[in-house]
Amino acid sequence: MLRKELRMDDSIQELRQELFSAVVRMRRASTHPPVPVGVTPAEGQAMIAIARLEQQGASVRSGEVAKCSHSTPSAMSQVLKSLEEKGFITRQRSAGDCRGVTVHLTERGWKLETRHRRMHDRRLDEALAYLGQDDAREFVRIVKRLSEFNATHPWTVAEEDIASGFYSEASVDGPEVQPGRTVEQGDVPCA
């Protein structure tokens, strides 16, 4: 396959804009999967995250569930409280760590998560069928390449932004960034 190299000119600017517009359209057109009456989308996402972590053999704590669900720890605390009250999860003190609490799906929680996962699997199958075999394979190939890119190309901060003080401990949460250093994201346990 011939690969055309793009220069940082109008071509790359046009591609960037086209990609941005397509992503915006996709986000606007996206819908949330249906959830049973009495369960919020945030609770559904939390149960999916708990199931993934439990299936990986992890000791599931609320902080990991928050990361997987792209939520704050305080918001996740409320979600977990609600799920526990509804009988979908249990929370237990960790052995040997009086402050540590682990989260587990109940039988009822597993049933709901299994149905939810089946629905997600069906949706993905439908999307791949919609693309067709050739486009679906190309899509998977491109996603793998982007995954490799993300694993090998950490974010970098422009020296002028560091010099201006935009990226410093006083302006953003996290460690101060020095010129030439990269900003690395933490591990995501459910990725």
SERO-4910 file (N, C-alpha, C, O; in steps of 0.05 Angstrom, whole numbers):
BEGIN
 pado doro    nc1    nc2    nc3   cac1   cac2   cac3    cc1    cc2    cc3    oc1    oc2    oc3
  Met    A     17    -23      0      0      0      0     18     25      0     35     27     17
  Leu    A     13     43    -18     28     68    -19     20     86      4     -4     88     10
  Arg    A     39     98     16     33    116     38     42    144     31     66    149     27
  Lys    A     24    162     30     30    190     22     37    205     47     21    207     66
  Glu    A     60    217     48     69    233     71     56    260     69     56    273     48
  Leu    A     45    269     91     32    296     91     52    315    104     64    310    125
  Arg    A     54    338     92     70    360    104     51    376    122     27    375    119
  Met    A     63    390    141     47    407    159     38    432    144     48    454    148
  Asp    A     20    428    126     10    450    109    -20    449    109    -33    439    127
  Asp    A    -32    459     87    -61    459     85    -73    431     86    -95    428     96
  Ser    A    -60    411     75    -70    384     74    -75    373    102    -96    362    108
  Ile    A    -55    377    120    -58    366    147    -79    383    162    -93    372    179
  Gln    A    -79    408    157    -99    425    170   -128    417    162   -146    416    179
  Glu    A   -131    411    137   -157    402    127   -165    375    139   -188    371    147
  Leu    A   -146    356    141   -151    330    153   -158    333    183   -177    320    193
  Arg    A   -144    350    197   -149    355    225   -177    366    229   -192    356    246
  Gln    A   -185    385    212   -212    397    214   -233    376    207   -254    375    220
  Glu    A   -228    360    186   -248    340    178   -251    319    200   -274    310    206
  Leu    A   -229    311    213   -230    292    235   -246    304    259   -263    291    270
  Phe    A   -239    328    265   -253    341    288   -283    343    283   -299    337    300
  Ser    A   -290    351    259   -319    353    252   -333    326    253   -356    324    263
  Ala    A   -320    305    244   -332    279    244   -335    269    273   -356    257    279
  Val    A   -316    274    290   -318    266    318   -340    281    332   -355    269    348
  Val    A   -343    307    326   -364    323    338   -392    312    329   -410    309    346
  Arg    A   -394    306    303   -420    295    293   -426    268    306   -449    262    313
  Met    A   -405    251    310   -409    225    322   -418    228    351   -435    213    360
  Arg    A   -405    247    366   -413    251    394   -442    261    396   -457    252    413
  Arg    A   -449    279    378   -477    290    379   -497    269    372   -519    269    383
  Ala    A   -490    250    355   -509    230    346   -509    206    365   -527    188    363
  Ser    A   -490    204    383   -489    181    401   -511    181    421   -521    203    430
  Thr    A   -519    158    429   -540    155    449   -529    137    471   -510    122    467
  His    A   -542    138    494   -534    121    516   -550     95    514   -574     95    506
  Pro    A   -538     73    521   -554     48    520   -576     49    541   -573     62    562
  Pro    A   -598     35    535   -620     35    555   -611     21    580   -596      1    580
  Val    A   -621     31    602   -616     18    628   -644     11    641   -663     25    635
  Pro    A   -645     -9    658   -670    -16    671   -681      8    687   -666     25    696
  Val    A   -706      8    691   -719     29    707   -706     28    735   -703      7    747
  Gly    A   -699     52    744   -687     55    771   -657     53    771   -645     56    792
  Val    A   -644     49    748   -615     49    746   -606     72    728   -617     75    706
  Thr    A   -587     87    738   -578    110    722   -555    101    703   -543     80    708
  Pro    A   -550    116    682   -527    109    664   -501    108    680   -484     91    674
  Ala    A   -497    126    699   -472    125    715   -470     99    731   -448     88    735
  Glu    A   -493     89    741   -493     64    756   -487     41    738   -472     22    745
  Gly    A   -498     42    713   -492     21    694   -462     20    687   -450     -2    685
  Gln    A   -450     44    682   -422     45    676   -405     34    699   -385     20    695
  Ala    A   -413     41    724   -398     32    747   -399      1    749   -379    -11    755
  Met    A   -422    -11    744   -424    -40    745   -407    -53    724   -395    -74    729
  Ile    A   -406    -41    700   -389    -52    679   -360    -51    688   -345    -70    684
  Ala    A   -352    -28    699   -324    -25    709   -318    -46    731   -297    -58    731
  Ile    A   -336    -49    750   -332    -68    771   -329    -96    760   -311   -111    768
  Ala    A   -346   -104    741   -344   -130    729   -318   -134    715   -305   -155    719
  Arg    A   -309   -115    700   -283   -117    686   -260   -121    706   -243   -139    702
  Leu    A   -260   -105    727   -239   -107    746   -240   -134    761   -219   -147    766
  Glu    A   -264   -143    768   -267   -169    782   -258   -192    764   -245   -210    773
  Gln    A   -264   -190    738   -256   -211    719   -226   -212    715   -215   -233    708
  Gln    A   -213   -189    720   -184   -188    718   -171   -198    743   -146   -200    745
  Gly    A   -187   -204    763   -176   -214    789   -167   -192    807   -153   -198    827
  Ala    A   -174   -168    801   -165   -145    817   -182   -143    843   -205   -152    844
  Ser    A   -170   -132    864   -184   -125    888   -197    -98    882   -183    -78    880
  Val    A   -223    -97    878   -236    -74    867   -242    -53    889   -255    -59    909
  Arg    A   -231    -30    885   -236     -7    904   -249     15    889   -248     16    864
  Ser    A   -262     32    904   -278     54    891   -261     72    874   -271     82    854
  Gly    A   -236     76    881   -219     94    865   -214     82    837   -214     97    817
  Glu    A   -210     56    835   -207     43    809   -232     45    792   -232     49    768
  Val    A   -255     41    806   -281     43    792   -285     71    781   -295     75    759
  Ala    A   -277     91    797   -280    119    788   -263    124    764   -272    137    745
  Lys    A   -238    114    764   -220    117    740   -232    104    715   -233    117    694
  Cys    A   -241     80    718   -253     65    695   -278     79    685   -284     77    661
  Ser    A   -293     91    703   -318    104    695   -315    133    688   -334    147    682
  His    A   -290    143    688   -284    171    683   -300    189    701   -314    208    692
  Ser    A   -299    183    727   -314    198    747   -296    207    769   -273    197    771
  Thr    A   -305    225    785   -290    234    809   -295    214    831   -316    201    832
  Pro    A   -276    211    850   -281    193    873   -306    201    889   -320    183    898
  Ser    A   -311    226    893   -335    234    909   -360    227    894   -379    218    907
  Ala    A   -362    231    868   -385    224    852   -389    194    853   -411    184    855
  Met    A   -367    179    850   -368    150    850   -378    140    877   -392    120    879
  Ser    A   -370    153    898   -380    145    925   -410    145    926   -422    127    938
  Gln    A   -422    166    915   -451    168    914   -464    146    897   -484    134    904
  Val    A   -451    140    874   -461    119    856   -460     92    870   -479     77    869
  Leu    A   -438     87    883   -435     61    897   -454     58    920   -465     37    925
  Lys    A   -459     80    934   -479     80    956   -506     72    945   -520     56    957
  Ser    A   -513     84    923   -539     79    910   -541     50    901   -561     36    905
  Leu    A   -520     40    888   -519     12    879   -521     -8    902   -534    -28    900
  Glu    A   -509     -1    924   -510    -19    948   -539    -19    959   -549    -40    966
  Glu    A   -551      5    960   -579      6    970   -598     -9    952   -618    -20    961
  Lys    A   -592    -10    926   -609    -25    907   -603    -54    905   -617    -69    891
  Gly    A   -582    -63    919   -575    -92    920   -558   -102    897   -557   -126    892
  Phe    A   -545    -83    882   -529    -92    859   -499    -97    867   -485   -112    854
  Ile    A   -490    -85    889   -463    -89    898   -462    -92    929   -482    -86    943
  Thr    A   -440   -102    938   -434   -102    967   -407    -88    970   -390    -89    952
  Arg    A   -404    -75    992   -378    -63    999   -369    -76   1025   -384    -78   1044
  Gln    A   -343    -84   1026   -332    -98   1049   -305    -86   1057   -290    -78   1040
  Arg    A   -301    -85   1082   -274    -76   1092   -253    -96   1084   -258   -121   1085
  Ser    A   -231    -86   1075   -209   -104   1067   -196   -116   1091   -192   -103   1112
  Ala    A   -189   -142   1089   -175   -155   1111   -148   -142   1115   -132   -139   1096
  Gly    A   -142   -135   1140   -116   -123   1146   -114    -94   1140    -93    -82   1146
  Asp    A   -134    -82   1129   -133    -53   1123   -160    -41   1130   -179    -42   1114
  Cys    A   -162    -30   1154   -188    -21   1164   -200      2   1148   -224      6   1149
  Arg    A   -183     17   1133   -194     39   1117   -201     30   1089   -217     43   1076
  Gly    A   -190      8   1080   -195     -2   1053   -222    -16   1050   -229    -32   1067
  Val    A   -236     -9   1029   -262    -21   1023   -261    -33    995   -254    -19    976
  Thr    A   -269    -58    992   -271    -70    966   -300    -72    958   -318    -73    974
  Val    A   -304    -71    932   -331    -71    920   -335    -97    904   -316   -105    890
  His    A   -358   -109    906   -364   -133    892   -393   -132    881   -411   -121    894
  Leu    A   -397   -143    857   -424   -145    847   -438   -168    861   -426   -189    867
  Thr    A   -463   -164    867   -480   -185    878   -490   -203    855   -484   -196    832
  Glu    A   -504   -224    861   -515   -241    840   -534   -224    822   -534   -226    798
  Arg    A   -549   -207    835   -567   -189    820   -551   -170    802   -558   -164    779
  Gly    A   -529   -160    812   -511   -142    797   -499   -156    773   -498   -144    751
  Trp    A   -490   -181    777   -479   -196    755   -499   -201    733   -493   -200    709
  Lys    A   -524   -207    741   -545   -212    721   -550   -187    704   -551   -188    679
  Leu    A   -551   -164    717   -555   -139    702   -531   -133    684   -534   -125    661
  Glu    A   -507   -136    695   -483   -131    679   -481   -149    655   -473   -140    634
  Thr    A   -488   -175    659   -488   -194    636   -507   -185    614   -499   -186    591
  Arg    A   -531   -177    621   -550   -167    601   -539   -142    587   -541   -139    563
  His    A   -528   -124    603   -517    -99    593   -494   -105    573   -492    -93    552
  Arg    A   -476   -123    581   -453   -130    564   -463   -143    538   -452   -137    517
  Arg    A   -483   -161    540   -494   -173    515   -505   -151    496   -500   -153    472
  Met    A   -518   -131    507   -528   -109    491   -505    -94    478   -507    -87    454
  His    A   -484    -88    493   -460    -75    482   -447    -91    460   -439    -81    439
  Asp    A   -445   -117    465   -433   -135    444   -450   -135    419   -439   -134    397
  Arg    A   -476   -136    422   -494   -135    398   -490   -109    383   -489   -109    358
  Arg    A   -488    -87    398   -484    -61    385   -458    -60    369   -457    -50    347
  Leu    A   -437    -71    381   -411    -71    367   -412    -89    342   -402    -82    321
  Asp    A   -425   -112    345   -429   -129    322   -444   -115    299   -437   -117    276
  Glu    A   -465   -100    307   -480    -85    287   -463    -63    274   -465    -59    249
  Ala    A   -447    -50    289   -429    -29    278   -409    -41    259   -404    -29    237
  Leu    A   -397    -63    266   -377    -76    248   -391    -86    223   -379    -84    201
  Ala    A   -415    -97    226   -430   -106    202   -437    -82    184   -436    -84    160
  Tyr    A   -444    -60    196   -450    -36    181   -426    -27    165   -429    -18    142
  Leu    A   -402    -28    177   -378    -20    163   -371    -39    140   -360    -31    120
  Gly    A   -378    -64    143   -371    -85    124   -343    -96    131   -328    -83    146
  Gln    A   -337   -120    121   -313   -134    129   -288   -118    123   -270   -115    141
  Asp    A   -285   -106    100   -261    -92     93   -257    -67    110   -235    -63    121
  Asp    A   -278    -50    112   -275    -26    128   -272    -33    158   -257    -19    172
  Ala    A   -285    -54    167   -282    -62    195   -254    -70    201   -242    -63    222
  Arg    A   -242    -86    183   -213    -94    187   -195    -69    186   -176    -68    202
  Glu    A   -200    -51    168   -184    -27    166   -187    -10    192   -168      1    202
  Phe    A   -212     -8    202   -217      7    226   -201     -5    250   -188     10    265
  Val    A   -202    -31    253   -187    -45    274   -157    -40    271   -144    -35    290
  Arg    A   -148    -42    246   -119    -37    241   -111     -9    250    -90     -5    262
  Ile    A   -128     11    243   -122     39    250   -123     43    280   -106     57    291
  Val    A   -143     31    293   -145     34    322   -120     22    336   -110     34    355
  Lys    A   -111     -1    326    -86    -13    337    -62      6    333    -46      9    351
  Arg    A    -60     18    310    -38     37    305    -40     60    323    -19     69    334
  Leu    A    -64     71    327    -67     94    346    -60     86    374    -49    102    389
  Ser    A    -67     61    382    -60     51    408    -30     50    411    -19     57    432
  Glu    A    -16     40    391     14     39    391     25     67    393     44     72    408
  Phe    A     13     86    378     22    114    380     19    125    408     38    136    419
  Asn    A     -4    120    421     -9    130    448     11    117    468     19    131    487
  Ala    A     18     92    463     36     79    482     65     88    479     81     86    498
  Thr    A     72     98    455    100    106    450    105    136    447    128    144    445
  His    A     84    152    447     87    181    443     72    196    465     49    204    462
  Pro    A     85    199    489     71    214    510     66    243    503     79    254    485
  Trp    A     48    255    516     42    284    512     67    300    517     82    294    536
  Thr    A     71    320    501     93    339    507     82    367    510     61    374    498
  Val    A     96    383    525     87    410    530    107    429    516    131    426    518
  Ala    A     96    449    501    113    468    487    128    485    508    117    493    528
  Glu    A    153    490    501    170    506    520    158    533    526    161    543    548
  Glu    A    145    545    505    134    572    510    111    571    530    106    590    545
  Asp    A     96    548    531     75    545    551     86    541    579     75    551    599
  Ile    A    109    527    581    122    524    607    133    550    616    130    558    639
  Ala    A    146    564    598    159    590    604    137    610    613    143    627    630
  Ser    A    114    609    601     93    628    608     81    622    635     66    638    646
  Gly    A     87    598    647     76    591    673     49    576    671     36    570    691
  Phe    A     40    571    646     15    558    642     15    530    654     -5    522    667
  Tyr    A     37    515    651     40    489    663     59    490    686     83    485    684
  Ser    A     48    497    709     64    497    734     46    487    756     21    485    752
  Glu    A     57    481    779     41    471    801     20    491    809     -2    483    819
  Ala    A     25    517    806      5    537    814    -19    538    794    -40    547    802
  Ser    A    -14    529    769    -36    533    750    -52    508    744    -75    510    736
  Val    A    -41    485    748    -55    460    743    -48    439    765    -27    441    778
  Asp    A    -66    420    769    -60    399    788    -38    381    776    -37    377    752
  Gly    A    -22    370    794     -1    352    785     26    364    787     29    387    795
  Pro    A     47    348    781     74    358    784     81    379    764     69    381    742
  Glu    A    100    396    771    109    417    753    123    403    729    137    383    733
  Val    A    119    414    706    131    403    681    155    419    673    153    444    672
  Gln    A    177    406    668    201    420    659    203    419    629    193    401    616
  Pro    A    216    439    617    220    439    587    232    412    578    251    402    591
  Gly    A    222    402    556    233    377    545    222    352    558    228    330    548
  Arg    A    207    354    580    196    331    593    168    326    583    155    344    573
  Thr    A    160    301    585    133    294    576    114    293    599    122    289    622
  Val    A     88    295    593     67    293    613     55    265    609     43    260    588
  Glu    A     59    247    628     50    220    625     24    216    641     20    226    663
  Gln    A      6    200    629    -19    194    642    -15    169    659      2    152    654
  Gly    A    -31    167    681    -29    144    699    -41    120    686    -55    121    666
  Asp    A    -35     97    697    -46     72    687    -76     71    692    -85     79    713
  Val    A    -90     60    673   -119     57    676   -123     27    680   -118     11    661
  Pro    A   -133     18    703   -135    -10    708   -155    -25    691   -153    -50    690
  Cys    A   -173    -12    678   -194    -26    663   -189    -24    633   -205    -33    617
  Ala    A   -167    -12    625   -162     -9    596   -154    -35    584   -148    -36    560
***
